[in-house]
Amino acid sequence: MQAPDCDVLIVGSGIVGATLACALLQNGMQVALVEAKPFPSTPSLPKREHEEILTNSDLRTFALTRASERIFTNVGVWDKILAQRVGPFREMHVWDARGSGEIHFNSVALHEPTLGYIVEQSVIQMALTSRLAEFENLTTYRPAKVQNFNLTTAEMAMQVQLDNGQTLTTRLLISAEGAHSSIRTLAGIRYKLLDHGQQAIVATVQTALPHQETAWQRFLPTGPLAFLPLSDAHTSSIVWSIDTPLAQHLKALDKIAFQQALETAFAFKLGAVTESGQRASFPLQSRHVLNYVQPRLALVGDAAHTILPLAGQGLNLGLLDVAALSETISNAQGKSRDFGNYRELRRYERWRKGDNLIMLKVMDGFKHLFSNRSDLLTWTRNMGLSLTNTVEPLKYMIMQHAMGLKGNLPRLAL
């Protein structure tokens, strides 16, 4: 058989796909990266100085766990992220708008420097782009899309047809395209979808009071509202989950009216909202595929699962997928096994599918618990929050798992 064009072909060069490429490339593998979007004409980092702080802000931000920090460190990206900017959060405060229940986490009690970091998408993406440029064993096809693919004779490779007329062969095809994966569709992989009938409004805002390097979240009957601290002491990224009709109404408000609605919904926890930038929204859906792998094919990140943004775990789960899949491939190579073989890939699926499904169910459960207006449930959840807040061992066990400090972690996350 003719040697394949590459060991691994990754479709999608977003954060998950690019991180996976870095992990495999540093292990000496020949990697091809296929991306539908053209190269940015003038890649640049949004500024955060004075009046430019909001007009040039990046709407997409992510709450990175300590496990994700370690993954980025181990693939040579974290220092590049730090060289730009991050918003560390050292405390977390969650409370219920319909009662006195609240819970507070502090990194000091965990003997950790932070609970995590709020980082803009553009910051992470630029750091990954810089790291990828350091590898000679990477081939990039961009802009390009996969039109079709099929197993070769004896299933020893995958043959992939691109829309530019090229045909590539690879030992393993990986979809890191996100929630609307074309590879998943072409492979006929089914998934369960739950549409929550809500939108998440995202924006960058400034407040009269400093955020105190604290991640704040208030559970309203209409959905949770989070203020996530950015590097500037008075600037936060908000995620406001709310029923779709009301979300559309809020997006249509002028700036002053929106800021007033926002500070009222947040009970003036950070004082008045003094400024706000562009608003965007995305639908809240939970999705989980029935199969993560097929022979010579694997799904990672949002291509395999999407969850509600209640605890900011979506990207972190995708990065753990990356770490688990790269370790599965490395272990197979170390034992002279075919890493694209279905039996080997199933190790990755068994490793990640259960944990991801548990997190998805937990987030859906939280959504139902806090959106239910039953007086009994309201009393129960407030008691639960307050009780958990007073039982220190339980509270910090929960936080350690949320931070990625406990569990069956891949080597890259250690």
C-alpha distance (Angstrom), angle and dihedral (degrees) to the residues before:
residue distance angle dihedral
M1 . . .
Q2 3.82 . .
A3 3.79 113.6 .
P4 3.83 112.7 -99.3
D5 3.79 118.9 -108.4
C6 3.81 90.4 -117.6
D7 3.78 141.0 2.0
V8 3.79 93.8 -126.6
L9 3.80 131.8 14.3
I10 3.81 114.1 -159.8
V11 3.80 119.4 -163.9
G12 3.81 111.0 -153.7
S13 3.81 126.2 37.9
G14 3.80 97.7 -152.5
I15 3.79 120.8 120.7
V16 3.80 95.7 -70.4
G17 3.80 96.0 43.6
A18 3.81 94.2 44.2
T19 3.82 92.3 47.5
L20 3.79 90.8 51.1
A21 3.80 89.7 49.2
C22 3.82 90.3 52.8
A23 3.81 91.8 49.5
L24 3.81 93.2 51.0
L25 3.80 95.9 39.8
Q26 3.79 93.4 54.6
N27 3.81 87.3 55.2
G28 3.81 88.7 58.9
M29 3.80 99.2 -104.5
Q30 3.79 123.9 147.5
V31 3.80 104.6 -117.0
A32 3.81 131.6 -173.0
L33 3.80 119.1 -161.6
V34 3.82 119.4 -158.9
E35 3.80 118.2 -166.0
A36 3.81 127.6 177.2
K37 3.81 95.3 -155.0
P38 3.82 119.5 77.6
F39 3.78 120.8 -117.0
P40 3.82 111.6 -81.1
S41 3.79 108.7 -99.2
T42 3.80 94.5 -136.9
P43 3.81 111.2 10.3
S44 3.77 108.5 -156.6
L45 3.77 139.4 158.2
P46 3.82 117.2 -112.5
K47 3.80 110.0 -110.1
R48 3.79 124.9 -119.3
E49 3.75 104.9 -163.7
H50 3.81 125.8 123.8
E51 3.81 112.1 -60.5
E52 3.83 91.7 2.6
I53 3.78 90.9 64.2
L54 3.81 93.6 92.6
T55 3.80 104.5 22.9
N56 3.81 90.6 58.2
S57 3.79 98.1 34.2
D58 3.77 123.5 131.9
L59 3.81 109.2 -120.2
R60 3.80 94.2 -155.7
T61 3.79 115.2 73.7
F62 3.78 131.3 164.2
A63 3.80 133.1 -150.5
L64 3.80 103.0 -134.8
T65 3.79 119.6 -156.8
R66 3.78 124.3 -141.8
A67 3.82 87.5 -103.7
S68 3.81 90.0 57.7
E69 3.81 89.5 48.1
R70 3.81 88.6 55.6
I71 3.80 92.5 47.8
F72 3.80 90.8 52.2
T73 3.81 89.6 46.0
N74 3.80 92.7 51.8
V75 3.81 93.4 50.2
G76 3.81 92.1 48.7
V77 3.80 98.4 -107.5
W78 3.82 108.3 102.6
D79 3.82 96.2 77.7
K80 3.80 88.4 52.2
I81 3.81 89.8 52.7
L82 3.80 92.0 48.4
A83 3.80 89.9 50.4
Q84 3.81 88.0 63.9
R85 3.80 109.5 36.8
V86 3.80 142.6 -68.2
G87 3.79 134.4 -178.0
P88 3.81 108.4 -135.3
F89 3.77 117.1 -157.3
R90 3.77 117.8 -155.0
E91 3.78 98.5 176.4
M92 3.79 137.7 36.3
H93 3.79 126.1 -157.1
V94 3.82 122.5 -170.5
W95 3.79 125.1 177.4
D96 3.80 141.0 168.1
A97 3.81 118.7 -116.3
R98 3.82 91.0 -150.2
G99 3.78 99.1 55.4
S100 3.77 147.6 0.1
G101 3.80 97.1 -79.7
E102 3.79 115.5 125.9
I103 3.78 141.6 151.8
H104 3.78 129.6 -155.4
F105 3.81 129.2 -164.0
N106 3.80 126.2 -166.2
S107 3.81 126.6 -169.6
V108 3.82 91.1 -145.5
A109 3.81 90.8 65.3
L110 3.81 88.4 54.0
H111 3.81 91.8 47.9
E112 3.80 88.5 -121.9
P113 3.83 126.9 128.2
T114 3.82 92.0 -131.1
L115 3.79 142.0 -0.4
G116 3.78 89.7 -132.9
Y117 3.80 144.5 -60.9
I118 3.78 137.2 -88.5
V119 3.80 107.5 -140.3
E120 3.78 131.3 174.6
Q121 3.79 118.1 -118.1
S122 3.81 92.3 -123.6
V123 3.81 91.3 54.6
I124 3.81 92.5 54.3
Q125 3.79 93.4 42.1
M126 3.80 93.6 51.5
A127 3.80 91.4 49.1
L128 3.80 90.5 51.5
T129 3.81 92.1 47.0
S130 3.80 89.5 52.9
R131 3.81 91.7 49.4
L132 3.81 93.8 47.7
A133 3.80 90.0 53.7
E134 3.81 88.6 64.1
F135 3.83 93.8 65.8
E136 3.80 124.5 86.0
N137 3.80 93.3 -171.3
L138 3.83 93.1 69.0
T139 3.80 125.5 96.8
T140 3.79 118.2 -170.1
Y141 3.81 126.4 -158.0
R142 3.81 108.1 -165.9
P143 2.96 132.0 -168.0
A144 3.79 92.8 18.4
K145 3.79 138.4 122.2
V146 3.78 132.5 -155.5
Q147 3.80 109.5 -114.7
N148 3.78 98.0 180.0
F149 3.78 144.0 -22.5
N150 3.78 137.8 -164.2
L151 3.78 139.7 178.5
T152 3.79 116.8 -97.6
T153 3.78 123.3 -126.8
A154 3.80 111.5 -60.2
E155 3.83 87.6 12.1
M156 3.80 92.8 -96.8
A157 3.82 94.3 137.1
M158 3.78 143.5 6.4
Q159 3.79 119.2 -113.7
V160 3.80 112.3 -147.5
Q161 3.80 126.0 -165.6
L162 3.81 117.6 -154.7
D163 3.80 125.6 -156.9
N164 3.82 90.1 -116.9
G165 3.80 89.7 67.4
Q166 3.79 96.9 -101.8
T167 3.80 122.6 130.4
L168 3.79 119.3 -155.0
T169 3.77 132.3 -174.6
T170 3.80 122.1 -148.1
R171 3.77 137.7 172.4
L172 3.80 90.0 -132.6
L173 3.81 133.6 20.1
I174 3.81 116.0 -157.2
S175 3.79 128.1 -169.7
A176 3.80 114.7 -147.7
E177 3.81 93.4 155.1
G178 3.77 98.4 120.7
A179 3.79 133.2 -120.4
H180 3.81 95.2 -27.0
S181 3.79 97.2 51.0
S182 3.80 113.9 177.1
I183 3.81 90.4 -163.3
R184 3.80 90.3 57.2
T185 3.80 90.0 51.3
L186 3.82 94.1 47.2
A187 3.81 90.0 48.4
G188 3.81 91.0 52.5
I189 3.80 92.6 -125.6
R190 3.80 109.5 163.9
Y191 3.77 126.3 -144.8
K192 3.78 140.5 -173.0
L193 3.79 115.0 -117.2
L194 3.79 128.3 -164.8
D195 3.80 115.6 -173.2
H196 3.81 109.4 -160.0
G197 3.80 95.0 -161.6
Q198 3.79 90.4 -122.3
Q199 3.78 139.5 110.0
A200 3.80 128.5 -145.6
I201 3.80 112.1 -136.7
V202 3.80 113.5 -151.9
A203 3.79 127.7 -168.6
T204 3.78 142.6 140.8
V205 3.80 115.6 -111.3
Q206 3.77 140.8 177.1
T207 3.80 123.2 -137.1
A208 3.79 134.6 -160.6
L209 3.81 91.6 -124.1
P210 3.83 123.8 53.3
H211 3.79 117.8 -106.0
Q212 3.84 91.1 -127.7
E213 3.83 91.1 -138.9
T214 3.80 86.9 -73.0
A215 3.80 129.3 136.3
W216 3.81 106.1 -136.0
Q217 3.80 125.2 -162.6
R218 3.80 127.8 176.7
F219 3.80 119.0 -169.2
L220 3.79 109.4 -141.1
P221 3.83 124.7 -175.6
T222 3.82 86.9 -111.3
G223 3.80 93.8 50.1
P224 3.83 141.5 -67.3
L225 3.80 124.3 -56.5
A226 3.81 117.6 -157.0
F227 3.79 131.0 -169.2
L228 3.81 109.6 -161.8
P229 3.83 118.0 -165.1
L230 3.79 119.0 -118.5
S231 3.80 126.3 -165.4
D232 3.82 93.6 -85.5
A233 3.83 110.3 77.5
H234 3.82 94.3 -130.1
T235 3.82 98.2 38.3
S236 3.80 125.3 90.8
S237 3.76 138.0 171.7
I238 3.80 111.0 -129.4
V239 3.80 128.6 -150.9
W240 3.81 111.3 -170.4
S241 3.81 114.2 -176.8
I242 3.77 111.4 -161.6
D243 3.82 142.7 149.3
T244 3.81 110.9 -72.1
P245 3.85 98.4 -114.4
L246 3.80 91.8 50.8
A247 3.81 91.0 44.1
Q248 3.79 90.1 55.3
H249 3.81 89.4 49.6
L250 3.81 92.0 50.7
K251 3.79 92.6 48.2
A252 3.80 89.9 52.9
L253 3.83 94.7 53.2
D254 3.77 120.2 104.4
K255 3.80 117.0 -107.8
I256 3.82 97.8 -95.3
A257 3.80 94.4 46.5
F258 3.80 91.3 48.0
Q259 3.79 92.4 49.7
Q260 3.80 90.8 50.3
A261 3.81 91.6 49.8
L262 3.81 89.9 47.8
E263 3.81 97.3 50.0
T264 3.81 90.7 46.4
A265 3.82 92.4 50.1
F266 3.80 88.7 49.7
A267 3.83 92.0 48.7
F268 3.82 90.6 -123.1
K269 3.81 89.0 -75.3
L270 3.82 89.2 155.0
G271 3.78 95.1 28.4
A272 3.79 122.2 -113.7
V273 3.79 121.0 -7.4
T274 3.79 98.8 -121.3
E275 3.80 100.7 -177.9
S276 3.79 139.9 6.4
G277 3.76 137.0 -170.7
Q278 3.77 135.8 -149.4
R279 3.81 117.0 -35.1
A280 3.79 127.8 -139.4
S281 3.80 134.4 171.2
F282 3.78 140.5 -160.0
P283 3.82 132.2 -167.0
L284 3.79 119.2 -98.6
Q285 3.78 109.7 -125.2
S286 3.78 135.8 156.3
R287 3.80 115.3 -145.5
H288 3.80 132.8 173.2
V289 3.79 127.2 173.8
L290 3.78 122.1 -133.4
N291 3.82 92.4 -134.6
Y292 3.80 128.8 28.5
V293 3.80 94.0 -169.4
Q294 3.78 146.2 33.4
P295 3.81 127.6 176.9
R296 3.85 105.6 -56.1
L297 3.82 91.8 -5.8
A298 3.82 133.7 95.6
L299 3.80 136.7 172.2
V300 3.81 124.1 -145.3
G301 3.80 135.3 -177.0
D302 3.78 120.1 -9.3
A303 3.79 90.7 -5.6
A304 3.81 85.4 71.6
H305 3.81 102.6 29.6
T306 3.79 142.7 3.4
I307 3.79 123.9 -169.4
L308 3.79 138.4 -175.5
P309 3.83 114.8 -82.3
L310 3.83 94.4 -123.6
A311 3.80 94.6 119.9
G312 3.81 99.5 16.9
Q313 3.81 91.8 -114.4
G314 3.82 100.9 135.3
L315 3.81 100.1 93.5
N316 3.80 92.0 35.0
L317 3.80 90.6 58.3
G318 3.80 89.5 49.1
L319 3.80 91.4 52.0
L320 3.81 90.2 50.7
D321 3.83 87.1 52.4
V322 3.81 87.3 54.4
A323 3.80 92.5 50.1
A324 3.81 93.1 46.6
L325 3.82 95.0 46.5
S326 3.80 94.1 46.4
E327 3.81 89.6 49.6
T328 3.81 91.2 48.1
I329 3.80 89.5 52.7
S330 3.81 92.6 45.5
N331 3.81 92.8 49.0
A332 3.80 91.4 50.7
Q333 3.80 91.4 49.8
G334 3.80 90.8 48.6
K335 3.79 89.4 56.8
S336 3.84 93.3 43.3
R337 3.79 91.0 -112.1
D338 3.81 127.6 143.4
F339 3.81 103.8 -101.5
G340 3.81 92.1 -162.8
N341 3.77 91.8 58.6
Y342 3.80 114.4 113.9
R343 3.80 92.5 -124.0
E344 3.81 91.4 56.2
L345 3.81 93.6 44.6
R346 3.78 90.7 51.4
R347 3.81 87.6 66.4
Y348 3.80 88.1 64.5
E349 3.80 92.2 46.2
R350 3.81 93.5 50.9
W351 3.79 90.4 46.2
R352 3.80 96.8 53.9
K353 3.80 109.1 21.9
G354 3.80 97.4 72.2
D355 3.81 95.3 46.6
N356 3.80 92.6 46.4
L357 3.80 92.4 48.6
I358 3.81 91.5 50.4
M359 3.81 91.1 51.9
L360 3.80 91.2 47.5
K361 3.82 91.6 51.5
V362 3.80 92.4 45.9
M363 3.82 92.2 52.3
D364 3.82 91.8 47.0
G365 3.80 88.8 48.6
F366 3.80 92.0 51.6
K367 3.78 90.0 49.8
H368 3.80 91.6 53.1
L369 3.81 93.6 43.3
F370 3.79 96.0 51.5
S371 3.80 97.5 38.9
N372 3.81 93.5 51.7
R373 3.82 110.8 100.6
S374 3.80 95.9 -159.8
D375 3.81 110.1 133.0
L376 3.80 90.2 -137.7
L377 3.80 93.3 52.0
T378 3.80 90.6 44.4
W379 3.81 90.4 54.9
T380 3.81 91.9 43.9
R381 3.80 95.8 51.3
N382 3.82 92.7 45.4
M383 3.79 90.4 51.1
G384 3.81 89.4 46.6
L385 3.79 93.4 51.7
S386 3.79 93.4 46.7
L387 3.80 93.3 45.3
T388 3.80 92.8 48.7
N389 3.79 89.3 49.0
T390 3.81 91.0 57.5
V391 3.82 97.3 44.3
E392 3.80 98.2 77.1
P393 3.85 99.2 -172.6
L394 3.82 91.6 51.6
K395 3.78 93.4 44.0
Y396 3.77 94.8 52.1
M397 3.79 94.5 41.6
I398 3.82 86.5 58.6
M399 3.79 90.9 48.1
Q400 3.79 94.3 47.8
H401 3.80 90.5 55.4
A402 3.82 91.5 45.8
M403 3.81 90.0 51.3
G404 3.79 92.4 50.6
L405 3.81 94.1 -113.6
K406 3.81 94.8 122.2
G407 3.79 136.8 42.6
N408 3.81 136.6 51.1
L409 3.79 95.4 -35.2
P410 3.80 125.7 -178.3
R411 3.82 117.9 -119.4
L412 3.81 92.8 -104.8
A413 3.82 89.2 60.9
L414 3.80 95.1 52.0
